[in-house]
């Protein structure tokens, strides 16, 4: 038997990440965040998938074999020259 859980809504994800719902929409559009599953007109993340994605983004080592990876979009904005520092 599985343990009950509360799926994460877009509103909850925005609150957890301290961003607006519009930012979540933008991240979904450019593939920066793992895609949720639609149930009716709403979208939900399974908590294990959401927090595994968050751990991955924060650089925490975890078992990522079962985590769907976000699609990498093309770079946004104008390319910038990088500063090269040389040690003397």
C-alpha positions as a LaTeX table, in Angstrom:
\begin{tabular}{lrrr}
\hline
Residue & $x$ (\AA) & $y$ (\AA) & $z$ (\AA) \\
\hline
Unk1 & 0.00 & 0.00 & 0.00 \\
Unk2 & 1.30 & 3.46 & $-0.84$ \\
Unk3 & 1.40 & 6.38 & 1.51 \\
Unk4 & $-0.95$ & 9.27 & 0.77 \\
Unk5 & 0.58 & 12.55 & $-0.36$ \\
Unk6 & $-0.56$ & 15.98 & $-1.44$ \\
Unk7 & 0.27 & 16.78 & $-5.07$ \\
Unk8 & 2.04 & 20.10 & $-5.60$ \\
Unk9 & $-0.01$ & 22.70 & $-7.48$ \\
Unk10 & 1.39 & 25.59 & $-9.49$ \\
Unk11 & 0.49 & 27.92 & $-6.62$ \\
Unk12 & 2.31 & 25.72 & $-4.12$ \\
Unk13 & 5.36 & 25.47 & $-6.40$ \\
Unk14 & 5.46 & 29.26 & $-6.70$ \\
Unk15 & 5.26 & 29.59 & $-2.92$ \\
Unk16 & 7.95 & 26.94 & $-2.33$ \\
Unk17 & 10.31 & 28.65 & $-4.79$ \\
Unk18 & 9.32 & 32.17 & $-3.68$ \\
Unk19 & 8.40 & 33.28 & $-7.21$ \\
Unk20 & 5.19 & 34.27 & $-8.97$ \\
Unk21 & 2.88 & 31.88 & $-10.82$ \\
Unk22 & 3.84 & 33.74 & $-14.01$ \\
Unk23 & 7.50 & 32.84 & $-13.40$ \\
Unk24 & 6.47 & 29.19 & $-13.06$ \\
Unk25 & 4.64 & 29.53 & $-16.42$ \\
Unk26 & 7.77 & 31.02 & $-18.00$ \\
Unk27 & 9.95 & 28.24 & $-16.60$ \\
Unk28 & 7.52 & 25.63 & $-17.94$ \\
Unk29 & 7.59 & 27.28 & $-21.38$ \\
Unk30 & 11.39 & 27.33 & $-21.62$ \\
Unk31 & 11.92 & 23.92 & $-19.99$ \\
Unk32 & 13.64 & 25.20 & $-16.85$ \\
Unk33 & 11.37 & 23.22 & $-14.54$ \\
Unk34 & 10.23 & 19.61 & $-14.71$ \\
Unk35 & 6.87 & 19.28 & $-16.48$ \\
Unk36 & 3.80 & 18.61 & $-14.31$ \\
Unk37 & 0.98 & 16.23 & $-15.15$ \\
Unk38 & $-2.44$ & 17.59 & $-16.10$ \\
Unk39 & $-5.50$ & 16.34 & $-14.27$ \\
Unk40 & $-8.50$ & 18.09 & $-15.71$ \\
Unk41 & $-7.69$ & 21.77 & $-16.12$ \\
Unk42 & $-5.05$ & 21.85 & $-13.39$ \\
Unk43 & $-1.47$ & 20.67 & $-13.35$ \\
Unk44 & 0.24 & 18.86 & $-10.50$ \\
Unk45 & 3.70 & 17.64 & $-9.62$ \\
Unk46 & 4.28 & 14.51 & $-7.61$ \\
Unk47 & 6.18 & 15.72 & $-4.52$ \\
Unk48 & 9.03 & 13.23 & $-5.01$ \\
Unk49 & 9.55 & 14.34 & $-8.64$ \\
Unk50 & 9.33 & 18.05 & $-7.75$ \\
Unk51 & 11.74 & 17.86 & $-4.81$ \\
Unk52 & 14.14 & 15.59 & $-6.73$ \\
Unk53 & 14.23 & 18.23 & $-9.50$ \\
Unk54 & 14.82 & 20.94 & $-6.89$ \\
Unk55 & 17.63 & 18.92 & $-5.29$ \\
Unk56 & 19.18 & 18.49 & $-8.74$ \\
Unk57 & 18.98 & 22.23 & $-9.46$ \\
Unk58 & 20.50 & 23.06 & $-6.07$ \\
Unk59 & 23.36 & 20.64 & $-6.68$ \\
Unk60 & 22.40 & 18.11 & $-4.05$ \\
Unk61 & 23.39 & 14.57 & $-4.99$ \\
Unk62 & 20.43 & 12.22 & $-5.19$ \\
Unk63 & 19.27 & 9.26 & $-7.21$ \\
Unk64 & 18.37 & 10.94 & $-10.51$ \\
Unk65 & 17.83 & 7.85 & $-12.63$ \\
Unk66 & 14.05 & 8.14 & $-12.49$ \\
Unk67 & 13.79 & 11.94 & $-12.72$ \\
Unk68 & 12.67 & 13.36 & $-16.05$ \\
Unk69 & 15.21 & 15.98 & $-17.03$ \\
Unk70 & 14.00 & 19.41 & $-18.20$ \\
Unk71 & 14.42 & 20.21 & $-21.86$ \\
Unk72 & 17.22 & 22.69 & $-22.40$ \\
Unk73 & 16.01 & 25.66 & $-24.40$ \\
Unk74 & 18.15 & 27.96 & $-26.44$ \\
Unk75 & 20.04 & 30.61 & $-24.49$ \\
Unk76 & 18.05 & 33.74 & $-23.86$ \\
Unk77 & 19.30 & 37.28 & $-24.23$ \\
Unk78 & 22.33 & 38.75 & $-25.88$ \\
Unk79 & 25.61 & 36.83 & $-25.75$ \\
Unk80 & 28.15 & 38.45 & $-23.48$ \\
Unk81 & 31.91 & 38.43 & $-23.60$ \\
Unk82 & 33.43 & 36.50 & $-20.72$ \\
Unk83 & 36.11 & 38.02 & $-18.56$ \\
Unk84 & 39.32 & 36.05 & $-18.48$ \\
Unk85 & 41.51 & 36.40 & $-15.46$ \\
Unk86 & 45.11 & 35.40 & $-15.51$ \\
Unk87 & 47.15 & 34.68 & $-12.42$ \\
Unk88 & 50.40 & 36.61 & $-12.10$ \\
\hline
\end{tabular}
